[in-house]
């Protein structure tokens, strides 16, 4: 699933090309990809709208329109959002196309169909629960180690599960949870509330570093992720533990272990992480 660095890369790619553009036509080839409002109302509402900004919140791409409306794209497990010429052959599993006033097309493709499109004001999307409340952004300079410690203290869930909880911290998924825990030398099955301030400070620093480096390298193409131009990211070549179960730890040489936490696979080193 695309996580914060991948979504940030796509939003940054699209921003200079979408801001100021107007949607002149919308075609839904798989209408149920729209989760709010009804697909027919979605089409009627988005056509004619001018794009004022493109941003990101957690794992969501936010395309802001006039009248406080937001077109929200959640890529799910395999979603891809690309800006292409109309003559570009239509890829299989393309579920939505927005035609822009400069002749370009914004296409949403999702082979596994776990992603979704939303349209509405932020308040309406939250009230309808189409978009969940999200925790702070881990790369926001205003989110410090003390803030993370306060969110972790008294929590009895395992550390990996807390990192994946989007209401605690927004944007972190399986890849960067594993990577940041390894860099911080913390086991994923530690109880979050048991961490000292020093350990939380180390995790805060490693999480921020893992995410910022991944953004610089345009994300991790470990599965279906591609940027807005269909190109691979580069961070997958630099991952320390994710997807490497059974392979030697780069630090100590011991085979990396695999466990399941919160329904997700977690790879870590039993010697280096405590």
ABEGO torsion letter per residue (X at the ends): XBBAAAAAAAAAAAAAAABGBBBABBBBABAAABAOBBAAAAAAAABGBBBABBBBBEABBBBBBBGGBBBBBBAEAABBBBBBBAABBBBBGBABBBBBAAGBBBBBBBAAGABBBBBEBAAAAAAAGABBBBBBBAABAABBAAAAAAAABGBABBAAAAAABAAABBGBBAAAAAAAAAAAGBBAABBAAABBAAAAAAAAAAAAAAAAAAAAAGEBBABABBBAAGBBBAAAAABAABGABGBBBAAAGBBBBBBBBGGBBBBBBAAABX
